[in-house]
Amino acid sequence: MQLSEYQWSGNPRGMHNEGSFSHFYPERITALQLGWYKLVCGGEEYAPQCQWLLQNNVTPIIRIYRAYPGAMPVDDDMRRQWDQYLAVGCKWFEFYNEPNLSDPEWPAGIWVHPQNIDEVIRPLCENWLVFAEYMVDRGAYPAFPALSESANESDSSVLWMDALLGYMRDNLYDRFMRVLNNGAWIATHPYTLNHFYQEEPGRPTVQRPYQSQNGTEGGWHFEYPYDPVTQSKSPGRTVFSPPYGDPNGITAMGIAFQQRLADWFGVGPLPVVGTEGGIYPIPVNGPEQPDRKYGAYDLNSHAEATVAMFNWIATNAPDWFLGSCMWKEDLYFNQNLPAIYRLREVPQIWRFGGPLIANRAPGPGPIQGEPTFHMVILAPGIEPAWFFETAQAYWNVFRPLVTTRWDFIEFIPYDHSLGATVIAPPEMAATMTEAIQIKYPNVLFDLLIVNSDRQGVADALNARVWSNRRFG
């Protein structure tokens, strides 16, 4: 896929929710002019809210939370929960979170290290591919797991990236390539520390004092470690610099992933979205200055820098960097940070000049409650006369449109939705799935397989009539 084929809001400004089963505040999302909203979910509890987000041109990112997941495999319960989000039009999904951290991501007793192939790297890669294939087969976008952006030996994000991608290259190349070419994206966690500054006009290496920074004026630098200050003090420094990398910048880990994907797989660029991050740590107890090469920042300059960061992403970041989600909603609102007021005041700049509505899915829109239309689609070889004879009770109760054509799904307007009951012999099931479910991801795809005796379909449809259940 090309970058332009991915469907999203076109607005780089994002926020991470408080956590699973937390209250949803739509007024905050609109007030802050968000284009991304990262949802950590306990299950399918946020599926209705995702409909609202999509209707308001906010792109949800879904991660279903499990305590101490380690390299857990995909299970049926998680598939069922993902399906609820897929059904309402969600496309951006994560599985695993910061696997380079032992706590709180791994059960006790495991050596969490990039050299632990058998217990860590292999199961992470193999189980992640099951998730990724599930998503691309449904027209959705699986994230390569976000790593904690660390430069320590045991949890170095660069060393972990190389271990994971190296295992894919050496053991799972063909499957991984299919995912890379069909919707994969890269999740990062770009916490900046104080690796940003606003230059004095015309003086790229001279940092404006934090007390006089202004988020709506020019001269901001967020390209660490490639900015003029770092390059003047450490010429040639990169995100790969020894001993264990230098990843704490807005686009640093995105650059590292793009380079490895190009060199090892010949693909890219892929979209990169920061699913946690921002100007961090938040200076609630006074000015922060983690790196002495850069100036400090307080709560007011944190607000200015946050506004400037999102507009820098819109105007200066590489095309593949689509935005970032601030960590996290309750920290900003419970502490009444100045940043929330500046974000309300300053209009967000669109990433590519305007909303990307043209990139939404073809055909009908997401389902809200019941589909607007219901059609029964008969695969080649299934005659309408047989259907009406076999399913007379079903048709009398539910009155679906019955057709052997599925190509006019394209012309159902986006403000309407569709449920499609597809009746097909076993040899046509994959073809019909690709023609309908994958091409039109907003359609509720309800497949019934016709075996040689055809009695199974009659029994299934009659059972639906008795239970007053239109779809399986």
C-alpha positions as CSV (number, residue, x, y, z in Angstrom):
1,M,0.0,0.0,0.0
2,Q,1.0,3.6,-0.6
3,L,0.9,6.1,2.2
4,S,-2.0,7.8,0.4
5,E,-4.1,4.6,0.6
6,Y,-4.3,4.5,4.4
7,Q,-7.6,6.0,5.7
8,W,-7.3,8.5,8.6
9,S,-8.4,11.9,9.6
10,G,-5.6,14.0,8.1
11,N,-5.2,15.7,11.5
12,P,-2.0,14.9,13.4
13,R,-3.2,16.0,16.9
14,G,-3.9,13.0,19.1
15,M,-4.6,12.0,22.7
16,H,-4.3,8.7,24.6
17,N,-7.4,7.8,26.7
18,E,-7.3,7.3,30.5
19,G,-7.6,3.5,30.1
20,S,-10.1,0.7,29.8
21,F,-13.7,1.1,31.0
22,S,-13.1,4.9,31.6
23,H,-15.6,7.6,30.9
24,F,-15.6,8.9,27.4
25,Y,-15.8,12.7,27.0
26,P,-16.6,13.7,23.4
27,E,-16.6,17.4,24.3
28,R,-12.9,17.1,25.2
29,I,-12.1,15.6,21.8
30,T,-13.8,18.3,19.9
31,A,-12.5,21.1,22.1
32,L,-8.9,20.0,21.6
33,Q,-9.4,19.5,17.8
34,L,-8.1,15.9,17.9
35,G,-7.6,13.8,14.8
36,W,-6.3,10.7,16.6
37,Y,-7.7,9.0,19.7
38,K,-5.8,6.1,21.2
39,L,-8.1,3.7,23.1
40,V,-6.8,1.1,25.5
41,C,-9.9,-1.1,25.9
42,G,-10.8,-3.9,28.3
43,G,-13.0,-5.4,25.6
44,E,-15.6,-4.0,23.1
45,E,-16.8,-1.3,25.5
46,Y,-15.8,1.6,23.2
47,A,-17.3,0.3,20.0
48,P,-20.2,2.7,20.1
49,Q,-17.9,5.6,20.9
50,C,-15.8,4.7,17.9
51,Q,-18.8,5.3,15.7
52,W,-19.0,8.8,17.0
53,L,-15.2,9.3,16.6
54,L,-15.3,8.2,12.9
55,Q,-18.4,10.4,12.2
56,N,-16.5,13.4,13.6
57,N,-13.3,12.7,11.5
58,V,-11.3,11.4,14.5
59,T,-9.3,8.2,13.8
60,P,-9.5,5.6,16.7
61,I,-6.5,3.4,17.5
62,I,-7.5,0.2,19.3
63,R,-5.5,-1.9,21.8
64,I,-7.2,-4.4,23.9
65,Y,-5.6,-4.6,27.3
66,R,-4.4,-7.8,29.0
67,A,-2.4,-7.7,32.2
68,Y,1.2,-9.0,31.8
69,P,0.6,-10.2,28.3
70,G,4.2,-11.2,27.5
71,A,4.0,-12.9,24.1
72,M,0.5,-14.1,24.5
73,P,-1.1,-15.7,21.5
74,V,-4.3,-14.4,19.9
75,D,-7.4,-16.0,21.4
76,D,-11.0,-16.3,20.3
77,D,-12.2,-13.8,22.9
78,M,-9.8,-11.2,21.5
79,R,-10.9,-11.9,17.9
80,R,-14.5,-11.4,19.0
81,Q,-13.7,-8.1,20.6
82,W,-11.7,-6.9,17.6
83,D,-14.6,-7.9,15.3
84,Q,-16.8,-5.4,17.2
85,Y,-14.5,-2.6,16.4
86,L,-14.0,-3.7,12.8
87,A,-17.8,-3.8,12.4
88,V,-18.1,-0.1,13.2
89,G,-15.3,0.9,10.8
90,C,-12.1,0.9,13.0
91,K,-9.0,0.2,11.0
92,W,-5.9,1.0,13.2
93,F,-5.1,-1.8,15.7
94,E,-2.2,-2.6,18.1
95,F,-1.2,-5.9,19.7
96,Y,1.5,-5.9,22.3
97,N,2.8,-2.8,24.0
98,E,6.5,-1.9,24.9
99,P,7.6,-5.6,24.9
100,N,11.1,-4.4,25.8
101,L,9.9,-3.6,29.3
102,S,9.7,-6.5,31.8
103,D,7.3,-4.6,34.1
104,P,4.3,-4.4,33.5
105,E,4.4,-6.2,30.2
106,W,5.8,-9.7,31.1
107,P,5.0,-12.4,33.6
108,A,7.6,-13.0,36.3
109,G,10.5,-15.4,35.7
110,I,11.2,-14.5,32.0
111,W,14.5,-13.0,31.0
112,V,13.2,-10.0,29.0
113,H,16.1,-9.3,26.7
114,P,16.6,-9.1,22.9
115,Q,19.0,-12.1,23.0
116,N,16.3,-14.4,24.5
117,I,15.1,-15.8,21.2
118,D,13.2,-18.8,22.4
119,E,11.1,-17.2,25.2
120,V,10.8,-13.7,23.9
121,I,11.7,-12.8,20.3
122,R,10.3,-15.9,18.5
123,P,6.9,-16.0,20.2
124,L,6.5,-12.3,19.9
125,C,7.1,-12.4,16.2
126,E,5.1,-15.6,15.5
127,N,2.1,-14.5,17.6
128,W,2.1,-11.0,16.3
129,L,2.0,-12.3,12.7
130,V,-1.2,-14.2,13.5
131,F,-2.7,-10.9,14.7
132,A,-1.4,-8.9,11.7
133,E,-2.7,-11.5,9.1
134,Y,-6.1,-11.4,10.8
135,M,-6.2,-7.6,10.4
136,V,-5.0,-7.4,6.8
137,D,-7.4,-10.1,5.7
138,R,-10.2,-7.8,7.0
139,G,-8.9,-4.6,5.4
140,A,-7.5,-3.2,8.7
141,Y,-4.1,-2.0,9.6
142,P,-1.9,-3.8,12.2
143,A,0.8,-1.9,14.1
144,F,4.3,-3.2,14.5
145,P,4.6,-3.1,18.3
146,A,5.6,0.2,19.9
147,L,8.8,-0.1,21.9
148,S,9.6,2.0,24.9
149,E,12.2,4.5,23.5
150,S,15.1,3.5,25.7
151,A,18.9,3.7,25.3
152,N,19.7,1.2,28.0
153,E,21.4,-2.1,27.1
154,S,18.7,-4.6,28.2
155,D,15.7,-2.6,26.8
156,S,17.3,-0.5,24.0
157,S,14.6,0.2,21.5
158,V,17.1,0.0,18.7
159,L,18.5,-3.4,19.7
160,W,14.9,-4.7,20.2
161,M,13.9,-3.4,16.8
162,D,16.8,-5.2,15.2
163,A,16.1,-8.4,17.1
164,L,12.4,-8.5,16.1
165,L,12.9,-7.4,12.4
166,G,15.9,-9.7,12.1
167,Y,13.9,-12.7,13.2
168,M,11.1,-11.8,10.7
169,R,13.7,-11.5,8.0
170,D,15.5,-14.8,8.7
171,N,12.5,-17.0,9.6
172,L,9.1,-15.5,8.5
173,Y,10.1,-13.4,5.5
174,D,7.2,-14.2,3.1
175,R,4.4,-13.8,5.7
176,F,5.9,-10.6,7.0
177,M,6.3,-9.2,3.5
178,R,2.6,-9.8,2.8
179,V,1.7,-7.9,5.9
180,L,4.1,-5.1,5.1
181,N,2.6,-4.6,1.7
182,N,-1.0,-4.8,2.8
183,G,-1.7,-2.3,5.6
184,A,1.1,-2.6,8.3
185,W,2.2,0.5,10.1
186,I,4.7,1.4,12.8
187,A,3.6,2.4,16.3
188,T,6.1,4.5,18.3
189,H,6.2,6.1,21.7
190,P,7.9,9.5,21.1
191,Y,8.4,11.0,24.5
192,T,10.6,14.0,23.8
193,L,12.2,14.7,27.1
194,N,13.5,18.3,26.5
195,H,14.8,17.4,23.1
196,F,13.1,20.4,21.4
197,Y,13.6,24.1,21.3
198,Q,12.6,27.3,19.6
199,E,15.6,29.1,18.0
200,E,16.3,32.7,18.2
201,P,15.3,34.2,14.9
202,G,18.0,33.3,12.3
203,R,20.2,31.6,14.8
204,P,19.6,27.8,14.5
205,T,21.7,26.7,17.4
206,V,20.7,29.5,19.9
207,Q,17.8,28.4,22.1
208,R,15.1,30.9,23.0
209,P,14.6,31.0,26.8
210,Y,11.6,28.9,27.8
211,Q,9.9,31.9,29.4
212,S,9.6,33.6,26.0
213,Q,8.7,30.6,23.8
214,N,5.5,31.0,21.6
215,G,3.9,28.0,20.0
216,T,2.4,29.9,17.1
217,E,5.7,31.5,16.0
218,G,8.3,29.8,13.9
219,G,11.8,28.5,14.6
220,W,10.8,25.2,16.4
221,H,13.0,22.1,16.3
222,F,11.7,18.6,17.1
223,E,14.0,16.6,14.8
224,Y,16.3,15.2,17.5
225,P,19.0,13.9,17.2
226,Y,19.2,15.5,13.8
227,D,18.6,19.1,14.9
228,P,21.3,21.8,14.8
229,V,22.0,21.8,18.5
230,T,22.8,18.1,18.7
231,Q,24.7,18.1,15.3
232,S,26.8,21.1,16.4
233,K,27.8,19.2,19.6
234,S,28.0,15.7,18.2
235,P,28.4,15.8,14.4
236,G,26.9,12.9,12.6
237,R,24.9,11.6,15.5
238,T,21.9,9.4,14.5
239,V,19.2,7.3,16.2
240,F,21.6,4.3,15.8
241,S,24.5,6.0,17.6
242,P,26.4,3.7,20.0
243,P,26.3,2.2,22.4
244,Y,22.6,1.5,22.4
245,G,21.0,4.1,20.2
246,D,19.6,7.6,20.7
247,P,15.8,7.4,20.2
248,N,14.2,10.2,22.2
249,G,12.8,12.4,19.4
250,I,9.5,12.8,17.7
251,T,10.6,11.0,14.5
252,A,13.8,9.2,15.7
253,M,12.4,5.7,16.0
254,G,10.3,6.1,12.8
255,I,13.5,6.9,11.0
256,A,15.2,3.8,12.4
257,F,12.3,1.6,11.4
258,Q,12.1,3.1,7.9
259,Q,15.8,2.5,7.3
260,R,15.7,-1.1,8.5
261,L,12.6,-1.9,6.4
262,A,14.3,-0.4,3.3
263,D,17.6,-2.1,3.9
264,W,16.3,-5.5,5.0
265,F,13.0,-5.9,3.1
266,G,13.1,-3.3,0.3
267,V,9.8,-1.8,1.4
268,G,8.6,1.5,2.7
269,P,7.9,4.0,3.8
270,L,5.2,2.8,6.1
271,P,3.0,5.1,8.2
272,V,4.2,5.9,11.6
273,V,2.0,7.1,14.5
274,G,3.0,7.9,18.0
275,T,0.4,6.0,20.1
276,E,1.9,7.5,23.3
277,G,4.2,10.4,23.8
278,G,4.4,14.2,23.7
279,I,6.3,16.8,25.7
280,Y,7.2,14.6,28.6
281,P,7.8,14.4,31.6
282,I,5.1,16.9,32.4
283,P,6.7,19.6,34.6
284,V,4.0,19.7,37.4
285,N,6.6,20.2,40.1
286,G,8.7,22.9,38.5
287,P,10.9,23.1,35.3
288,E,12.2,19.9,33.8
289,Q,15.7,19.6,32.2
290,P,16.6,16.0,31.6
291,D,19.3,16.7,29.0
292,R,21.6,19.6,29.9
293,K,22.3,20.4,26.2
294,Y,18.8,21.7,26.0
295,G,16.9,24.3,28.0
296,A,14.4,23.6,30.7
297,Y,10.6,23.9,30.2
298,D,7.8,24.7,32.7
299,L,4.0,24.2,32.4
300,N,3.6,27.3,30.3
301,S,6.3,26.4,27.8
302,H,5.1,22.8,27.9
303,A,1.8,24.2,26.5
304,E,3.5,26.3,23.8
305,A,5.7,23.4,22.8
306,T,2.7,21.0,22.6
307,V,1.0,23.4,20.1
308,A,4.2,23.8,18.2
309,M,4.9,20.1,18.1
310,F,1.6,19.2,16.4
311,N,2.0,22.0,13.9
312,W,5.6,21.0,13.3
313,I,4.4,17.5,12.5
314,A,1.8,18.9,10.1
315,T,4.4,21.1,8.2
316,N,7.9,19.7,8.8
317,A,7.8,16.0,9.6
318,P,8.5,13.4,6.9
319,D,5.3,12.4,5.0
320,W,5.2,9.1,6.7
321,F,4.8,10.5,10.2
322,L,1.0,11.0,10.6
323,G,0.7,12.2,14.2
324,S,1.0,11.5,17.9
325,C,-1.2,10.8,20.9
326,M,-0.3,12.7,24.1
327,W,0.1,10.6,27.3
328,K,-2.6,10.8,28.6
329,E,-6.1,12.3,28.9
330,D,-6.5,12.2,32.7
331,L,-3.0,13.7,33.3
332,Y,-3.9,16.7,31.2
333,F,-7.5,17.2,32.4
334,N,-7.2,16.2,36.1
335,Q,-4.2,18.5,36.5
336,N,-5.9,21.2,34.4
337,L,-2.7,21.7,32.4
338,P,-2.2,25.0,30.5
339,A,-1.7,22.8,27.4
340,I,-5.4,22.0,27.1
341,Y,-6.3,25.7,26.9
342,R,-3.6,26.4,24.3
343,L,-4.8,23.4,22.2
344,R,-8.4,24.8,22.3
345,E,-7.2,28.3,21.2
346,V,-4.8,27.4,18.4
347,P,-6.3,25.9,15.2
348,Q,-4.6,22.7,14.2
349,I,-2.9,22.6,10.8
350,W,-4.0,19.7,8.6
351,R,-1.3,17.2,7.7
352,F,-1.7,17.4,4.0
353,G,-3.8,20.5,3.6
354,G,-7.2,19.3,4.5
355,P,-9.4,16.4,5.8
356,L,-8.8,13.1,4.0
357,I,-12.4,12.2,3.5
358,A,-11.7,11.1,0.0
359,N,-9.6,8.2,1.4
360,R,-12.5,6.6,3.3
361,A,-13.6,3.1,2.5
362,P,-15.6,2.6,-0.7
363,G,-19.3,1.8,-0.6
364,P,-21.5,2.0,2.4
365,G,-20.5,3.6,5.8
366,P,-20.1,2.0,9.2
367,I,-23.2,0.3,10.8
368,Q,-24.9,2.1,13.6
369,G,-27.3,-0.3,15.3
370,E,-29.0,-2.1,12.5
371,P,-27.8,-1.9,8.8
372,T,-29.8,0.5,6.6
373,F,-30.1,-2.2,3.9
374,H,-30.0,-6.0,3.9
375,M,-29.3,-8.1,0.9
376,V,-28.9,-11.8,0.2
377,I,-26.2,-12.3,-2.3
378,L,-26.1,-15.6,-4.2
379,A,-22.8,-16.8,-5.4
380,P,-22.4,-18.1,-9.0
381,G,-24.2,-21.4,-9.3
382,I,-26.9,-20.6,-6.7
383,E,-30.2,-19.9,-8.4
384,P,-32.7,-17.3,-7.0
385,A,-35.5,-19.9,-7.6
386,W,-33.8,-22.3,-5.2
387,F,-33.4,-19.6,-2.6
388,F,-37.1,-18.6,-2.6
389,E,-38.2,-22.2,-2.4
390,T,-35.8,-23.0,0.4
391,A,-35.9,-19.8,2.4
392,Q,-39.5,-18.7,2.0
393,A,-40.1,-18.2,5.7
394,Y,-36.8,-16.2,6.1
395,W,-37.7,-14.0,3.1
396,N,-41.3,-13.5,4.4
397,V,-40.1,-12.3,7.8
398,F,-37.0,-10.2,6.9
399,R,-37.7,-9.2,3.3
400,P,-34.1,-8.8,2.2
401,L,-33.1,-7.8,-1.4
402,V,-32.1,-11.0,-3.2
403,T,-29.5,-10.7,-5.9
404,T,-26.7,-12.5,-7.8
405,R,-24.9,-9.1,-8.2
406,W,-22.6,-7.6,-5.7
407,D,-20.8,-5.0,-7.7
408,F,-23.4,-2.3,-7.0
409,I,-22.4,-2.2,-3.3
410,E,-19.9,0.4,-4.6
411,F,-22.8,2.8,-5.2
412,I,-24.5,2.6,-1.8
413,P,-23.8,6.1,-0.3
414,Y,-21.5,6.4,2.7
415,D,-24.4,7.7,4.9
416,H,-26.1,4.3,4.6
417,S,-25.0,0.9,5.8
418,L,-25.4,-2.7,4.6
419,G,-25.6,-6.2,5.9
420,A,-24.9,-8.8,3.3
421,T,-25.9,-12.5,3.8
422,V,-23.8,-14.3,1.3
423,I,-24.7,-17.9,0.3
424,A,-21.9,-19.7,-1.5
425,P,-20.6,-23.2,-2.1
426,P,-17.3,-24.1,-0.3
427,E,-15.2,-23.5,-3.4
428,M,-16.6,-19.9,-3.8
429,A,-16.3,-18.8,-0.1
430,A,-12.8,-17.3,-0.4
431,T,-13.7,-15.5,-3.7
432,M,-16.9,-14.0,-2.2
433,T,-15.0,-13.0,1.0
434,E,-12.4,-11.1,-1.0
435,A,-15.0,-9.5,-3.3
436,I,-17.1,-8.2,-0.5
437,Q,-15.7,-8.3,3.0
438,I,-12.2,-7.2,2.1
439,K,-13.1,-4.7,-0.5
440,Y,-16.0,-3.2,1.5
441,P,-14.9,-3.4,5.2
442,N,-17.9,-1.5,6.5
443,V,-20.3,-4.1,5.2
444,L,-21.6,-6.7,7.8
445,F,-20.5,-9.9,6.1
446,D,-22.7,-12.8,6.9
447,L,-21.5,-16.0,5.1
448,L,-23.5,-19.2,4.8
449,I,-21.8,-22.2,3.1
450,V,-24.0,-24.4,0.8
451,N,-23.0,-28.0,1.0
452,S,-24.0,-30.6,-1.6
453,D,-27.3,-31.5,0.0
454,R,-28.2,-27.8,0.6
455,Q,-30.2,-28.7,3.6
456,G,-27.9,-27.0,6.1
457,V,-28.7,-23.6,4.7
458,A,-32.4,-24.2,5.0
459,D,-32.0,-25.3,8.6
460,A,-29.8,-22.3,9.4
461,L,-32.3,-19.8,7.9
462,N,-35.3,-21.4,9.6
463,A,-33.5,-21.2,12.9
464,R,-33.0,-17.5,12.4
465,V,-36.7,-17.1,11.8
466,W,-37.6,-18.9,15.0
467,S,-35.1,-16.7,17.0
468,N,-36.0,-13.5,15.1
469,R,-32.3,-13.1,14.2
470,R,-31.6,-11.7,10.8
471,F,-27.9,-12.4,10.8
472,G,-25.8,-15.3,12.0
